[in-house]
Amino acid sequence: MMTLCIFGLGSIGASVGLAHQHAELGDVVWGYDTDPDAVQGALAIGAIDWAAHSIETCASADVILIATPPHAVPEILQRLAPHLRADTVITDVVSVKQPVLEWARQY
């Protein structure tokens, strides 16, 4: 069983969560968003199984998907970095790539 944590539960993040849930892989999907309504909405539609209460909590996930606006990425990476395992996979659906790569290298 794998754990997937999705940062950003808007239309893209929630859609990824729903797709993963519908694949019926037996994985656990966590979600984190600063908007409580987005979290409740994702829970209500079954896009996530569990709402993470902090960025750091998500560091123990096997796969982390960042689906936030670009300006939120540096803080997420900075707060995750000290807690990540060496084998954690981080990916994103952020609209810009070069800054995300630079932030990832920095943290």
Sequence and secondary structure as in RCSB ss.txt:
>XXXX:A:sequence
MMTLCIFGLGSIGASVGLAHQHAELGDVVWGYDTDPDAVQGALAIGAIDWAAHSIETCASADVILIATPPHAVPE
ILQRLAPHLRADTVITDVVSVKQPVLEWARQY
>XXXX:A:secstr
  EEEEE  SHHHHHHHHHHHHTT   EEEEE S HHHHHHHHHHTS SEE SSTGGGGGSSEEEE S GGGHHH
HHHHHGGG  TT EEEE  S SHHHHHHHHH 
